[in-house]
Amino acid sequence: MTTLKKGDNAPSFSGIDQDGNSHKLADYKGKKLVVFFYPKANTPGCTAEACDLRDNFERFQANNYALLGVSADAAKAQAKFKEKYDFPFPLLADEDKLVIEAFGVWGPKKFMGREYDGIHRTTFVINENGIIDEVISDVKTKAHADQILK
């Protein structure tokens, strides 16, 4: 789906999280950044994925990683999702899809025989200098931390 690949510069994004705080690529210079896009807060796959990342958060921190979740959900939905599962990382409420489209993860999908536009579950691992180190499009929701920290 996305045309971004390993070695590309990460898009210079800017977005607002569940609490109204701004996050942009430049804020993470000097850290590795995991930007994970998920279709919808509080759905089974997205919950499994985010909880796996939460449960391994100390491993990420020990390896100089910051995490940022992104979906097109409203800030209120993201706040409820974060609070309900006690996520230690921010969730961008990208309702206008500026970040989603910058990373190229919005497009046609199929579910139970019907086609619609939506977010393709994709994770980008960005190095300390803003270069994409890895694009994971085959996300294993229950073992995603291991995919990233292999």
Buried (B, 14 or more C-beta within 10 A) or exposed (E): BBEBEEEBEBBEBBBBBBEEEEBEBEEBEEBBBBBBBBBBBBEEBBBBBBBBBBEBBEBBEEEEBBBBBBBBBEBEBBBBBBEEEEBEBBBBBBBEBBBBBBBBBBEEBEEEEEEEEBBBBBBBBBEEEBEBBBBBEEBEBEEBBEBBBE
